[in-house]
Amino acid sequence: MRRIGFSVALLLVLPLGQAAASWPPGLIFESNVGGGYAMAIDADGELFTVSEGEKAFYLSKYTAWGVPVVSLLTGGGGSFRAPGALAVDADGRVYLADTYASRIQIFDNALKPVGTWERSGWLEYPRDIEIGADGRVYVKTLTEVQVFDHDGEPLLRWPAPGGIFVIEPSGNILTAEQGIFHRYAPDGTRVADLLGTHPFGYPTGLLAYEHVLLVATGEVSVLAFDENGVYRDAFNPGGAKLLSKGPHGWIYVDGLTHYEAPGDLLPPPPPPPPSTGSSAVMLHISPVKDPATACSEGPHSTDEIVTEAAAKADGTARYFVYVLATPRSEEEGLRGVQFGIEHTGSTSAPTDLRIVDWHACSDVEWPNDTWPNSGGGNTLTWVACQFDRLLTVGTFSVTAYAPASMAISGYPATGLVKTANCNAAEETTDETVGLDRVGWVSMGGAARGLDQNGCNPAIESCLAQQVPVRPTTWGRVKSLYRNH
């Protein structure tokens, strides 16, 4: 051990079995016992770790004070093959996600092997594992979240991005990658995709508290977000890769070193001062392009945007419809866009409008389950800041058989259109503000409001043609127009 330190506040409450909570969290105990490749803490504060030896991996147990108890080279299912995660249930059983062996090995609290789960068609490269409050075992594979009962029987699965995940106090499941949090209900229904307002790559550690999300990426600091993905602060444990929640909600970092449970985060920062401009998200109709080069062949100026075209019953009216975005200012740039789409078409039968294909021009995208059908939503981000005056977000390939329209709308889970600039500040639009800054296009003379020509928000207000993106009353609609 290097040293042991306690906060004064914690000493006062420890006899009652409670922990002080503050922000930034205070150091409770500092240790040189590391977490290795994976780690988990049981209800008594004991540490279970995976570490790499010479041509082998070890599973080890330490007391809460760092005294070695036992180490294993093998479990009931055989030697470990690059195990990626550990979890401990309420009974003290230890679950090891044996990643390259595509199995879960299980041990009692003394690390005596008690079982192995190998399921045909399940548990392919398990990367992370969590135990729910209901005793169910949740596993994150390369592509899915999978749920098992206490005996290892498969119950549920759904596709989900990200390498690691966490179960929130509400019971929702949260995955994270590339600056995005993905929230799912316990039945796998996607609840929201939250664009984090501070960039991060692929997390190596993730914890969830009532109103706090903690993210470690192997860098010096642990990032703190609120439950909506808004970055609030960070604390510096001197390097952080692995995170685990221990007794009293303590934050364990890379082994036995741990901190108080997070208290109240700092208040959100004040809104930025009003800018001279505003971001906008719009649509542009183009002749059919080569999909391989379409992202670089969109309009370079808002003056080039086309918002109307013909429709033909014989199916020869084929177009590319570009989704475009402009930053609030060229200096701020853009790194993320979140929006919905409304249209009168289908991705299958040729009705008024057929959506043939969608192609994203971003580095990463997270479409919801109904995208690109009408009412669907998408979140797109770029690794590097985009300083284009007019940014191509993606392209639809469509065929217009009869009068049809396409319009940018609010993202389904929030009713908002969002852009994030390169300083991670968000700008949002909803039915009360900013709907003049989202556009639409018309094919075959389809109308929205009294307009049949589409709308380019870079050169005119599109408010009069917008349909409210959330349910509202006629009095509310009149108030909305009167205020603009």
Secondary structure, DSSP 8 states (H G I E B T S, - for coil): --B----HHHHHHGGGT---EESS--EEEB-S-B-BTEEEE-TT--EEEEEEETTEEEEEEE-TTS-EEEEESEETTEE--S--EEEE-TT--EEEEEGGGTEEEEE-TT--EEEEE--TTS-SS--EEEE-TTS-EEEE-SSEEEEE-TT--EEEEEE--SS-EEE-TTS-EEEEETTEEEEE-TTS-EEEEEE-SS---S-SEEEE-SSEEEEE-SSSSEEEEETTS-EEEEE--S--S-EEE-GGG-EEESBS-EE-EE-------------S---EEEEEEEE---TTTGGGSS-SSGGG---EE---TTS--EEEEEEEEE-SSTTT-EEEEEEEEEESEESSS-SSEEEEEEEE-SSEE---TTTTSTT-EEEEEEEEEE--SSEEEEEEEEEESSSEEEEEE--TTTS-EEEE-TTS-EEEE-SSS-GGGB-EEEETT--BTTBSS-B-TTTS--GGG---SS---HHHHHHHHHT-
